[in-house]
Amino acid sequence: MDFSNLKKEDNEIYNLIEAEKDRQMEGLELIASENIVSKAVLEALGSYPVNKYSEGYPAKRYYKGNEVIDKIENIAISRLKKLFNAPYANVQPNSGSTANAAAYFAFLNYGDKIMAMNLNHGGHLTHGHKVNFSGKSYNFVQYGVDQTTQLIDYDALFELARKERPKLIVSGYTAYPRAVDFKKFRTICDEIGAICMADISHIAGLIAGGEHENPVPYFDVVSTTTHKTLRGPRSAVLMCKQEFGEKIDKAIFPGLQGGPHEHVIAAKAVAFKEALQPEFKNYASQIVKNAKALAKYLQDYNYKLVSGGTDTHLILVDVRANGISGIEAETVLEKAGIYCNKNTIPFETFSPWDPSGIRIGTAALTTRGMKENDMLFVAEQIHLALQNKNDEIKLKEIKEKVNLFCNQFKFY
Ligand SMILES: *Cc1c(COP(=O)(O)O)cnc(C)c1O
């Protein structure tokens, strides 16, 4: 990338941006919600549409001078529809949280009942956390996973839905490592007359690549971020049935947002084109192969995995079972150049500030070109670091080894 002007005009920020690039290059990025975008996506992100105001939708703008912007946004919409076989698409949401807010806003009144996953079992903040707009504006009831299998308990979910009769049910998770049975959600929503919503933020890339069942064609509304397994810019989109298109559009603009970020929409269009290429199927399949390999190697070291493994990009490790807390694990691993996050596990008995698990994902490592055999190295370093959690010298040695290893998988 050419940052010569930035370097000249603001050396302080330039140096920090370069330092962040080095950190990303030298470390093992295991944060399940992160990925590495292509140079083409980066270039679109730093481009001229950033200067434009385009409130409204293609051919219905509140400002003049939008002929070119309309073309960009229409291309993004048509690529997204093709990618997910979506009847209708809105590419304007600025983030996953806004996309979810818009979906609720489109279909519900404040105070209405929504059913979503228990946050300790893998639900997102916007699925009813009490400090979030969702929990403050709507009345959430929560389903969860079965205590023994740690898989979604669909029987309990059906029972709860029949009793509570929510107006909308959300299937979507930040920390659920297993495949979701979307058809079951459609069935119960049809039975009780609820709006059927999926939030596929984490698994969108796996769905686009054919590695997970796709709910988009038959769900009422589907939200997703574009920056996790989908490997696009930090942003989001909404897809829905044709009949709900107008409601969704109005909820985004003028409901929740003003001018859309058209440079980000251009970058989303580029990412959708990348995801439509045949190679993206290989990418999605490699993400899952890597996650399964990493899960197995961790189990070989006696780590306890929530639900006993993974079907996706994501692994939830119950590190407390090995005598270490979530905070301690993420802190020690960071010292070794390995990035992940602490996470609650189902039926968590500790506080969310120091939960029992860590969440790891393989999307970013797979983008760098790592394969199953490389996951052995990753598992070894995780284990070594956790075993030597109080030995600063040893942790530094591991970090150096991790740096050397990562240097074989360059990007940018
Ligand atoms: C990441 C995520 C979001 C929120 O996305 P932001 O862009 O961070 O607002 C919403 N729902 C789920 C399930 C997510 O994983």
PDBQT file of the ligand as one rigid body, heavy atoms in Angstrom, charges set to zero:
ROOT
HETATM    1  C1  LIG A 501     -20.145  -9.617  15.657  1.00  0.00    +0.000 C 
HETATM    2  C2  LIG A 501     -21.593  -9.849  15.844  1.00  0.00    +0.000 A 
HETATM    3  C3  LIG A 501     -22.509  -8.783  15.857  1.00  0.00    +0.000 A 
HETATM    4  C4  LIG A 501     -22.122  -7.333  15.920  1.00  0.00    +0.000 C 
HETATM    5  O1  LIG A 501     -21.380  -6.788  14.965  1.00  0.00    +0.000 OA
HETATM    6  P1  LIG A 501     -20.672  -5.358  15.145  1.00  0.00    +0.000 P 
HETATM    7  O2  LIG A 501     -20.307  -5.044  13.743  1.00  0.00    +0.000 OA
HETATM    8  O3  LIG A 501     -19.522  -5.563  16.063  1.00  0.00    +0.000 OA
HETATM    9  O4  LIG A 501     -21.690  -4.406  15.692  1.00  0.00    +0.000 OA
HETATM   10  C5  LIG A 501     -23.859  -9.093  15.946  1.00  0.00    +0.000 A 
HETATM   11  N1  LIG A 501     -24.282 -10.355  16.048  1.00  0.00    +0.000 NA
HETATM   12  C6  LIG A 501     -23.431 -11.395  16.074  1.00  0.00    +0.000 A 
HETATM   13  C7  LIG A 501     -23.965 -12.783  16.185  1.00  0.00    +0.000 C 
HETATM   14  C8  LIG A 501     -22.059 -11.172  15.991  1.00  0.00    +0.000 A 
HETATM   15  O5  LIG A 501     -21.220 -12.213  16.052  1.00  0.00    +0.000 OA
ENDROOT
TORSDOF 0
